[in-house]
């Protein structure tokens, strides 16, 4: 086995996903076969190969630090499930 | 010949000569959608009021002789493009009710020409899929055979163009999501070079691979639509500031002497015999047109899918972290604090394939596995890119199949995610390498399903593969085939 049920539960915690029992089972088996498949990358010797993060080389993209019109509070908040006093409202973080 | 059968080029002529108004044309398309789409399911949302308003405005521009190329022409957009005041969901429950406060750059550029946006098109949720079966709005049906998939993830875009429910559409391609559905639906689809079209206002899946492109009836239309959306955008720091050629003019140049590579790794055992013979005939056509066919090798092709499903899922797991029930989208709050609100909102909002990819990507990036999976995949990406760079020292373009088989049946591959992933084998390397790829119709299977060929070009050489595609169209009639709807 490439991945255990316990690891799947741990990764679900990192990904902030609440999973049902049958989802944990299905994901354990799916991820196991996908991870077994991607093992084939180890057939390739890659010591000294520079990793590619972006295929088309881009230098840092700078711009002038000028003040420009922005979205504005009401538009920025228009899709929020809950807002109050011009802020996004979330459930209590600290007890 | 009906008006909905006409190309962008032909419609532009009719509109400019005032032989038809944009309002009438838009109404004809809206009627066509109401009569045909119940059998195809390409649209998530038809924006009738907005479309008719845009058509009226376009008619005023045309009356005043101020039209641009796309003025008054009805188009449609994959639901991954955010559109001001029109609900945009990326085919996910987690974005139900999301009304974007602004337009993305590609949409802005279409609107600047007074194109008419008919609505938003179905897709695999967050562009994750190869069959358009991963949509809470239901699977899209292939207009050539409703028992078959249209391909994915831009399945709605390809089906919509094939079924004449818009003159052309925009899609996105992360691993083949424009080219593969274009091939399965018998239309033209282009994935431009990474950085050619702005991604600003396009909902992100895998940011180093995603690219916007057109799905159209023919190559000339593809050149016209690419022309409209291509070019540098300061709002996308990965868009490249390099001149945009005059594509509609460039495609008409001759292709005699063009060197076309035949990568042997793309002609594998298991390639559908109808696809193989259609591609063989395409090579013969190119020989007749004066092109030189040269055998080349892309030795790391077999590693592309493994490489892609680590890099794309890793980037997706990071991009999709923003769906947390705070700033937009659905919130499920059981009243057990912030973290539980995140966990429940995401659990209820994402579909199975999206969860699978978030999990895989989170695992590949997690402590202890990063080097073994993500970093390893990035190094293999370098090798895949080098393969293409070396091939392009010998040839101007490559010709390959788009997909190993014509459109498969709905439900055929849903039980095994890995089998589904393998259907992208011929398109994925192009995204990893960041270069451009074009799919155009080149045949039909014995069951009457369309087959596409892929032309792969050097970075920022879209005009070369479009020119090769245009020459093929002049010599054949596959692009004139119409889905029996």
Interface residues (C-beta under 8 A of the other chain):
Chain A: X3 X7 X8 X11 X12 X14 X15 X16 X17 X18 X19 X20 X23 X26 X27 X30 X31 X33 X34 X35 X37 X38 X39 X40 X41 X42 X43 X44 X46 X49 X50 X51 X52 X53 X54 X55 X56 X58 X61 X63 X71 X75 X76 X78 X79 X80 X81 X82 X88 X90 X91 X92 X93
Chain B: X97 X98 X99 X101 X102 X193 X194 X195 X208 X234 X237 X238 X240 X300 X302 X303 X305 X306 X307 X309 X310 X317 X321 X324 X325 X326 X327 X328 X329 X330 X331 X333 X335 X337 X338 X339 X340 X341 X342 X343 X344 X346 X347 X350 X352 X355 X356 X358 X359 X360 X362 X363 X366 X373 X375 X376 X377 X378 X379 X380 X381 X382 X383 X385 X417 X418 X421 X431 X432 X433 X434 X435 X459
